[in-house]
Amino acid sequence: MSEEQNVTNDAGKLNTFIDRIERLEQEKSELAADIREVFAEAKGAGFDVKVMRQVLRLRKMDPADRAETEFLRDEYKKLLGMAE
């Protein structure tokens, strides 16, 4: 394979990668808009969006990590005199 063919092949591969990334970025943007819309609906239904985001973050965590985080949060609250 000549160097010219190699450069053309590399340019084609690069273009394919760039096209795929651009398409995925567009899909990501559309999904983000959809998520914002769902949060707006939830807010309209009286739910606290900030708390919903916190719950989503916790649900993504491994149960052991979540338990440790909640334990540490409670301990910090006690240290700061915020515990009930």
MOPAC internal coordinates of N, CA, C and O (Angstrom, degrees):
PM7 1SCF
backbone

  N    0.0000 0     0.00 0     0.00 0    0    0    0
  C    1.4666 1     0.00 0     0.00 0    1    0    0
  C    1.5201 1   107.72 1     0.00 0    2    1    0
  O    1.2310 1   120.88 1   -49.00 1    3    2    1
  N    1.3227 1   115.92 1   131.00 1    3    2    1
  C    1.4547 1   119.52 1  -179.43 1    5    3    2
  C    1.5236 1   110.09 1   -75.84 1    6    5    3
  O    1.2310 1   121.82 1   -16.10 1    7    6    5
  N    1.3212 1   114.12 1   163.90 1    7    6    5
  C    1.4746 1   119.56 1  -179.98 1    9    7    6
  C    1.5253 1   110.93 1   -63.15 1   10    9    7
  O    1.2310 1   120.44 1   144.06 1   11   10    9
  N    1.3227 1   116.77 1   -35.94 1   11   10    9
  C    1.4675 1   120.99 1   179.25 1   13   11   10
  C    1.5272 1   111.11 1   -64.33 1   14   13   11
  O    1.2310 1   120.37 1   137.86 1   15   14   13
  N    1.3305 1   116.89 1   -42.14 1   15   14   13
  C    1.4653 1   120.76 1   177.43 1   17   15   14
  C    1.5239 1   110.47 1   -65.61 1   18   17   15
  O    1.2310 1   120.69 1   141.68 1   19   18   17
  N    1.3285 1   116.28 1   -38.32 1   19   18   17
  C    1.4568 1   121.18 1   179.05 1   21   19   18
  C    1.5311 1   110.97 1   -63.50 1   22   21   19
  O    1.2310 1   120.23 1   136.49 1   23   22   21
  N    1.3202 1   117.16 1   -43.51 1   23   22   21
  C    1.4675 1   121.82 1   178.70 1   25   23   22
  C    1.5227 1   109.68 1   -64.52 1   26   25   23
  O    1.2310 1   120.02 1   137.99 1   27   26   25
  N    1.3261 1   117.57 1   -42.01 1   27   26   25
  C    1.4540 1   121.47 1   178.55 1   29   27   26
  C    1.5223 1   110.66 1   -63.34 1   30   29   27
  O    1.2310 1   120.67 1   137.34 1   31   30   29
  N    1.3262 1   116.32 1   -42.66 1   31   30   29
  C    1.4639 1   121.63 1   178.41 1   33   31   30
  C    1.5289 1   110.07 1   -63.09 1   34   33   31
  O    1.2310 1   120.14 1   135.15 1   35   34   33
  N    1.3378 1   117.35 1   -44.85 1   35   34   33
  C    1.4587 1   121.60 1   179.10 1   37   35   34
  C    1.5283 1   111.01 1   -63.24 1   38   37   35
  O    1.2310 1   120.66 1   140.23 1   39   38   37
  N    1.3218 1   116.35 1   -39.77 1   39   38   37
  C    1.4600 1   120.45 1   178.93 1   41   39   38
  C    1.5240 1   110.25 1   -64.35 1   42   41   39
  O    1.2310 1   120.59 1   140.57 1   43   42   41
  N    1.3099 1   116.48 1   -39.43 1   43   42   41
  C    1.4668 1   120.92 1   178.04 1   45   43   42
  C    1.5132 1   111.65 1   -65.25 1   46   45   43
  O    1.2310 1   120.23 1   137.03 1   47   46   45
  N    1.3322 1   117.17 1   -42.97 1   47   46   45
  C    1.4663 1   121.06 1   177.64 1   49   47   46
  C    1.5248 1   110.76 1   -62.98 1   50   49   47
  O    1.2310 1   121.30 1   134.10 1   51   50   49
  N    1.3363 1   115.12 1   -45.90 1   51   50   49
  C    1.4587 1   119.87 1  -179.74 1   53   51   50
  C    1.5159 1   110.61 1   -60.35 1   54   53   51
  O    1.2310 1   120.56 1   135.57 1   55   54   53
  N    1.3206 1   116.53 1   -44.43 1   55   54   53
  C    1.4592 1   120.81 1   179.29 1   57   55   54
  C    1.5197 1   111.09 1   -61.08 1   58   57   55
  O    1.2310 1   120.14 1   140.09 1   59   58   57
  N    1.3316 1   117.34 1   -39.91 1   59   58   57
  C    1.4670 1   121.67 1   178.00 1   61   59   58
  C    1.5227 1   110.61 1   -62.25 1   62   61   59
  O    1.2310 1   120.65 1   134.64 1   63   62   61
  N    1.3437 1   116.36 1   -45.36 1   63   62   61
  C    1.4666 1   119.62 1   178.27 1   65   63   62
  C    1.5260 1   111.52 1   -61.74 1   66   65   63
  O    1.2310 1   120.65 1   135.29 1   67   66   65
  N    1.3187 1   116.37 1   -44.71 1   67   66   65
  C    1.4675 1   121.04 1  -179.67 1   69   67   66
  C    1.5229 1   110.18 1   -62.05 1   70   69   67
  O    1.2310 1   120.23 1   135.42 1   71   70   69
  N    1.3200 1   117.17 1   -44.58 1   71   70   69
  C    1.4696 1   120.72 1   178.67 1   73   71   70
  C    1.5268 1   111.15 1   -60.06 1   74   73   71
  O    1.2310 1   120.46 1   135.96 1   75   74   73
  N    1.3249 1   116.73 1   -44.04 1   75   74   73
  C    1.4690 1   120.55 1  -179.84 1   77   75   74
  C    1.5249 1   110.73 1   -63.48 1   78   77   75
  O    1.2310 1   120.81 1   136.02 1   79   78   77
  N    1.3272 1   116.06 1   -43.98 1   79   78   77
  C    1.4675 1   119.98 1   179.96 1   81   79   78
  C    1.5209 1   110.31 1   -62.68 1   82   81   79
  O    1.2310 1   120.36 1   135.34 1   83   82   81
  N    1.3269 1   116.93 1   -44.66 1   83   82   81
  C    1.4661 1   120.03 1   179.21 1   85   83   82
  C    1.5264 1   111.22 1   -60.92 1   86   85   83
  O    1.2310 1   120.13 1   138.56 1   87   86   85
  N    1.3047 1   117.36 1   -41.44 1   87   86   85
  C    1.4634 1   121.59 1   179.42 1   89   87   86
  C    1.5334 1   110.16 1   -64.34 1   90   89   87
  O    1.2310 1   120.54 1   136.68 1   91   90   89
  N    1.3319 1   116.58 1   -43.32 1   91   90   89
  C    1.4654 1   120.30 1   178.90 1   93   91   90
  C    1.5365 1   111.59 1   -66.80 1   94   93   91
  O    1.2310 1   120.45 1   141.64 1   95   94   93
  N    1.3260 1   116.75 1   -38.36 1   95   94   93
  C    1.4720 1   120.17 1   176.41 1   97   95   94
  C    1.5309 1   110.50 1   -61.34 1   98   97   95
  O    1.2310 1   120.19 1   140.25 1   99   98   97
  N    1.3103 1   117.24 1   -39.75 1   99   98   97
  C    1.4614 1   121.21 1   177.80 1  101   99   98
  C    1.5206 1   110.68 1   -64.52 1  102  101   99
  O    1.2310 1   120.82 1   135.53 1  103  102  101
  N    1.3373 1   116.04 1   -44.47 1  103  102  101
  C    1.4655 1   119.94 1   177.86 1  105  103  102
  C    1.5216 1   110.69 1   -62.22 1  106  105  103
  O    1.2310 1   120.60 1   139.70 1  107  106  105
  N    1.3339 1   116.45 1   -40.30 1  107  106  105
  C    1.4648 1   120.88 1   178.92 1  109  107  106
  C    1.5299 1   110.33 1   -62.09 1  110  109  107
  O    1.2310 1   120.78 1   138.85 1  111  110  109
  N    1.3114 1   116.12 1   -41.15 1  111  110  109
  C    1.4626 1   121.00 1   178.83 1  113  111  110
  C    1.5335 1   111.13 1   -63.85 1  114  113  111
  O    1.2310 1   121.09 1   137.90 1  115  114  113
  N    1.3194 1   115.52 1   -42.10 1  115  114  113
  C    1.4608 1   119.75 1   178.46 1  117  115  114
  C    1.5262 1   111.35 1   -66.05 1  118  117  115
  O    1.2310 1   120.35 1   139.68 1  119  118  117
  N    1.3220 1   116.94 1   -40.32 1  119  118  117
  C    1.4637 1   120.49 1   177.55 1  121  119  118
  C    1.5260 1   111.38 1   -64.71 1  122  121  119
  O    1.2310 1   120.39 1   140.19 1  123  122  121
  N    1.3303 1   116.86 1   -39.81 1  123  122  121
  C    1.4619 1   120.42 1   178.18 1  125  123  122
  C    1.5296 1   110.21 1   -62.02 1  126  125  123
  O    1.2310 1   120.41 1   140.49 1  127  126  125
  N    1.3196 1   116.82 1   -39.51 1  127  126  125
  C    1.4606 1   120.28 1   177.31 1  129  127  126
  C    1.5250 1   110.81 1   -64.72 1  130  129  127
  O    1.2310 1   120.43 1   139.62 1  131  130  129
  N    1.3268 1   116.77 1   -40.38 1  131  130  129
  C    1.4635 1   121.13 1   177.47 1  133  131  130
  C    1.5298 1   111.10 1   -62.78 1  134  133  131
  O    1.2310 1   120.74 1   138.57 1  135  134  133
  N    1.3280 1   116.19 1   -41.43 1  135  134  133
  C    1.4623 1   120.57 1   179.45 1  137  135  134
  C    1.5249 1   110.40 1   -64.75 1  138  137  135
  O    1.2310 1   120.34 1   136.69 1  139  138  137
  N    1.3259 1   116.95 1   -43.31 1  139  138  137
  C    1.4791 1   120.23 1   176.94 1  141  139  138
  C    1.5229 1   110.61 1   -58.39 1  142  141  139
  O    1.2310 1   120.76 1   140.10 1  143  142  141
  N    1.3251 1   116.16 1   -39.90 1  143  142  141
  C    1.4621 1   121.08 1  -179.92 1  145  143  142
  C    1.5377 1   110.70 1   -63.89 1  146  145  143
  O    1.2310 1   120.42 1   138.00 1  147  146  145
  N    1.3274 1   116.80 1   -42.00 1  147  146  145
  C    1.4689 1   120.19 1   178.77 1  149  147  146
  C    1.5247 1   110.16 1   -64.37 1  150  149  147
  O    1.2310 1   120.26 1   137.85 1  151  150  149
  N    1.3277 1   117.12 1   -42.15 1  151  150  149
  C    1.4584 1   119.82 1   177.38 1  153  151  150
  C    1.5320 1   110.75 1   -62.54 1  154  153  151
  O    1.2310 1   120.20 1   140.98 1  155  154  153
  N    1.3149 1   117.23 1   -39.02 1  155  154  153
  C    1.4658 1   120.38 1   178.10 1  157  155  154
  C    1.5316 1   110.50 1   -63.90 1  158  157  155
  O    1.2310 1   120.60 1   139.66 1  159  158  157
  N    1.3201 1   116.46 1   -40.34 1  159  158  157
  C    1.4664 1   120.13 1   176.66 1  161  159  158
  C    1.5232 1   110.57 1   -62.93 1  162  161  159
  O    1.2310 1   120.40 1   136.56 1  163  162  161
  N    1.3224 1   116.84 1   -43.44 1  163  162  161
  C    1.4647 1   121.14 1   179.91 1  165  163  162
  C    1.5238 1   110.18 1   -63.15 1  166  165  163
  O    1.2310 1   120.63 1   138.49 1  167  166  165
  N    1.3257 1   116.39 1   -41.51 1  167  166  165
  C    1.4679 1   120.36 1   178.33 1  169  167  166
  C    1.5217 1   109.94 1   -63.10 1  170  169  167
  O    1.2310 1   120.53 1   139.06 1  171  170  169
  N    1.3084 1   116.59 1   -40.94 1  171  170  169
  C    1.4575 1   121.21 1   178.16 1  173  171  170
  C    1.5229 1   112.44 1   -64.26 1  174  173  171
  O    1.2310 1   121.01 1   153.48 1  175  174  173
  N    1.3328 1   115.68 1   -26.52 1  175  174  173
  C    1.4653 1   120.63 1   178.65 1  177  175  174
  C    1.5302 1   111.47 1   -87.26 1  178  177  175
  O    1.2310 1   120.62 1  -177.39 1  179  178  177
  N    1.3489 1   116.43 1     2.61 1  179  178  177
  C    1.4537 1   120.33 1   174.89 1  181  179  178
  C    1.5183 1   115.65 1    96.92 1  182  181  179
  O    1.2310 1   119.62 1  -171.87 1  183  182  181
  N    1.3261 1   118.33 1     8.13 1  183  182  181
  C    1.4593 1   120.78 1   179.02 1  185  183  182
  C    1.5232 1   110.51 1   -87.86 1  186  185  183
  O    1.2310 1   120.95 1   -31.48 1  187  186  185
  N    1.3267 1   115.79 1   148.52 1  187  186  185
  C    1.4603 1   122.31 1   177.80 1  189  187  186
  C    1.5298 1   108.54 1   -84.17 1  190  189  187
  O    1.2310 1   120.84 1   -69.91 1  191  190  189
  N    1.3139 1   115.99 1   110.09 1  191  190  189
  C    1.4607 1   121.84 1  -174.76 1  193  191  190
  C    1.5282 1   111.01 1   -65.60 1  194  193  191
  O    1.2310 1   120.14 1   143.03 1  195  194  193
  N    1.3177 1   117.35 1   -36.97 1  195  194  193
  C    1.4642 1   120.68 1   179.51 1  197  195  194
  C    1.5326 1   110.11 1   -60.54 1  198  197  195
  O    1.2310 1   120.59 1   136.00 1  199  198  197
  N    1.3094 1   116.49 1   -44.00 1  199  198  197
  C    1.4565 1   121.08 1   179.41 1  201  199  198
  C    1.5292 1   109.75 1   -68.56 1  202  201  199
  O    1.2310 1   120.08 1   141.50 1  203  202  201
  N    1.3144 1   117.45 1   -38.50 1  203  202  201
  C    1.4693 1   120.26 1   177.57 1  205  203  202
  C    1.5229 1   110.73 1   -59.12 1  206  205  203
  O    1.2310 1   120.30 1   138.43 1  207  206  205
  N    1.3286 1   117.02 1   -41.57 1  207  206  205
  C    1.4660 1   120.88 1   178.80 1  209  207  206
  C    1.5256 1   110.65 1   -63.43 1  210  209  207
  O    1.2310 1   120.55 1   140.89 1  211  210  209
  N    1.3312 1   116.55 1   -39.11 1  211  210  209
  C    1.4621 1   120.65 1   177.90 1  213  211  210
  C    1.5269 1   110.32 1   -64.37 1  214  213  211
  O    1.2310 1   120.41 1   137.61 1  215  214  213
  N    1.3206 1   116.82 1   -42.39 1  215  214  213
  C    1.4657 1   121.04 1   179.37 1  217  215  214
  C    1.5305 1   109.99 1   -63.94 1  218  217  215
  O    1.2310 1   120.34 1   137.78 1  219  218  217
  N    1.3182 1   116.96 1   -42.22 1  219  218  217
  C    1.4657 1   120.55 1   177.83 1  221  219  218
  C    1.5305 1   110.76 1   -60.22 1  222  221  219
  O    1.2310 1   120.72 1   137.50 1  223  222  221
  N    1.3269 1   116.22 1   -42.50 1  223  222  221
  C    1.4533 1   120.68 1   178.73 1  225  223  222
  C    1.5310 1   110.53 1   -61.71 1  226  225  223
  O    1.2310 1   120.71 1   137.55 1  227  226  225
  N    1.3336 1   116.24 1   -42.45 1  227  226  225
  C    1.4661 1   120.47 1   179.04 1  229  227  226
  C    1.5257 1   111.53 1   -66.00 1  230  229  227
  O    1.2310 1   120.18 1   140.86 1  231  230  229
  N    1.3171 1   117.27 1   -39.14 1  231  230  229
  C    1.4729 1   120.82 1  -178.75 1  233  231  230
  C    1.5211 1   112.37 1   -65.12 1  234  233  231
  O    1.2310 1   120.58 1   152.75 1  235  234  233
  N    1.3354 1   116.49 1   -27.25 1  235  234  233
  C    1.4620 1   120.62 1   179.23 1  237  235  234
  C    1.5239 1   112.07 1   -75.02 1  238  237  235
  O    1.2310 1   120.82 1   161.02 1  239  238  237
  N    1.3329 1   116.04 1   -18.98 1  239  238  237
  C    1.4584 1   120.54 1  -175.31 1  241  239  238
  C    1.5227 1   111.55 1   -79.67 1  242  241  239
  O    1.2310 1   121.65 1   -27.52 1  243  242  241
  N    1.3200 1   114.45 1   152.48 1  243  242  241
  C    1.4488 1   121.68 1   171.29 1  245  243  242
  C    1.5341 1   107.73 1   -62.58 1  246  245  243
  O    1.2310 1   119.16 1   -38.42 1  247  246  245
  N    1.3387 1   119.21 1   141.58 1  247  246  245
  C    1.4726 1   120.36 1  -178.04 1  249  247  246
  C    1.5311 1   114.03 1   -53.84 1  250  249  247
  O    1.2310 1   119.93 1   141.36 1  251  250  249
  N    1.3125 1   117.75 1   -38.64 1  251  250  249
  C    1.4661 1   120.59 1   179.57 1  253  251  250
  C    1.5294 1   110.69 1   -66.87 1  254  253  251
  O    1.2310 1   120.66 1   137.83 1  255  254  253
  N    1.3339 1   116.34 1   -42.17 1  255  254  253
  C    1.4687 1   120.13 1   178.35 1  257  255  254
  C    1.5240 1   110.71 1   -65.57 1  258  257  255
  O    1.2310 1   121.21 1   139.98 1  259  258  257
  N    1.3273 1   115.28 1   -40.02 1  259  258  257
  C    1.4694 1   119.89 1   179.03 1  261  259  258
  C    1.5294 1   110.26 1   -62.94 1  262  261  259
  O    1.2310 1   120.12 1   136.21 1  263  262  261
  N    1.3319 1   117.38 1   -43.79 1  263  262  261
  C    1.4670 1   121.07 1   179.51 1  265  263  262
  C    1.5216 1   110.42 1   -62.89 1  266  265  263
  O    1.2310 1   120.35 1   138.72 1  267  266  265
  N    1.3282 1   116.93 1   -41.28 1  267  266  265
  C    1.4598 1   120.34 1   179.15 1  269  267  266
  C    1.5274 1   110.72 1   -64.93 1  270  269  267
  O    1.2310 1   120.42 1   136.93 1  271  270  269
  N    1.3172 1   116.80 1   -43.07 1  271  270  269
  C    1.4622 1   121.03 1   179.05 1  273  271  270
  C    1.5193 1   110.76 1   -61.51 1  274  273  271
  O    1.2310 1   120.56 1   134.32 1  275  274  273
  N    1.3152 1   116.54 1   -45.68 1  275  274  273
  C    1.4612 1   120.07 1  -179.60 1  277  275  274
  C    1.5289 1   111.05 1   -66.13 1  278  277  275
  O    1.2310 1   120.03 1   141.95 1  279  278  277
  N    1.3311 1   117.55 1   -38.05 1  279  278  277
  C    1.4601 1   121.50 1   177.31 1  281  279  278
  C    1.5289 1   110.03 1   -62.21 1  282  281  279
  O    1.2310 1   120.76 1   130.98 1  283  282  281
  N    1.3313 1   116.14 1   -49.02 1  283  282  281
  C    1.4614 1   120.03 1  -179.38 1  285  283  282
  C    1.5249 1   111.74 1   -63.19 1  286  285  283
  O    1.2310 1   120.41 1   139.42 1  287  286  285
  N    1.3182 1   116.83 1   -40.58 1  287  286  285
  C    1.4647 1   120.15 1   177.86 1  289  287  286
  C    1.5209 1   110.33 1   -59.61 1  290  289  287
  O    1.2310 1   120.33 1   135.05 1  291  290  289
  N    1.3438 1   116.97 1   -44.95 1  291  290  289
  C    1.4605 1   120.79 1   179.46 1  293  291  290
  C    1.5203 1   111.45 1   -64.56 1  294  293  291
  O    1.2310 1   120.70 1   140.49 1  295  294  293
  N    1.3329 1   116.27 1   -39.51 1  295  294  293
  C    1.4643 1   120.04 1   178.22 1  297  295  294
  C    1.5304 1   110.88 1   -64.64 1  298  297  295
  O    1.2310 1   120.20 1   137.22 1  299  298  297
  N    1.3079 1   117.23 1   -42.78 1  299  298  297
  C    1.4692 1   121.15 1   178.60 1  301  299  298
  C    1.5278 1   110.34 1   -62.92 1  302  301  299
  O    1.2310 1   120.69 1   138.72 1  303  302  301
  N    1.3221 1   116.29 1   -41.28 1  303  302  301
  C    1.4590 1   119.94 1   178.08 1  305  303  302
  C    1.5186 1   110.96 1   -61.35 1  306  305  303
  O    1.2310 1   120.41 1   139.72 1  307  306  305
  N    1.3369 1   116.81 1   -40.28 1  307  306  305
  C    1.4710 1   120.14 1   177.08 1  309  307  306
  C    1.5079 1   110.73 1   -62.53 1  310  309  307
  O    1.2310 1   120.35 1   134.86 1  311  310  309
  N    1.3262 1   116.93 1   -45.14 1  311  310  309
  C    1.4579 1   121.44 1  -179.45 1  313  311  310
  C    1.5276 1   112.22 1   -61.97 1  314  313  311
  O    1.2310 1   120.68 1   148.58 1  315  314  313
  N    1.2978 1   116.31 1   -31.42 1  315  314  313
  C    1.4632 1   120.87 1  -179.38 1  317  315  314
  C    1.5222 1   112.93 1   -92.39 1  318  317  315
  O    1.2310 1   120.51 1  -175.92 1  319  318  317
  N    1.3265 1   116.63 1     4.08 1  319  318  317
  C    1.4486 1   119.84 1   179.09 1  321  319  318
  C    1.5241 1   113.83 1    72.83 1  322  321  319
  O    1.2310 1   120.60 1  -154.42 1  323  322  321
  N    1.3047 1   116.45 1    25.58 1  323  322  321
  C    1.4616 1   121.35 1  -177.69 1  325  323  322
  C    1.5193 1   112.20 1  -101.66 1  326  325  323
  O    1.2310 1   120.67 1   173.64 1  327  326  325
  N    1.3446 1   116.32 1    -6.36 1  327  326  325
  C    1.4713 1   119.80 1  -177.05 1  329  327  326
  C    1.5126 1   109.97 1   -70.24 1  330  329  327
  O    1.2310 1   121.38 1   -29.58 1  331  330  329
  N    1.2977 1   114.97 1   150.42 1  331  330  329
  C    1.4680 1   120.61 1  -178.24 1  333  331  330
  C    1.4935 1   111.36 1   -87.42 1  334  333  331
  O    1.2310 1   120.10 1   180.00 1  335  334  333

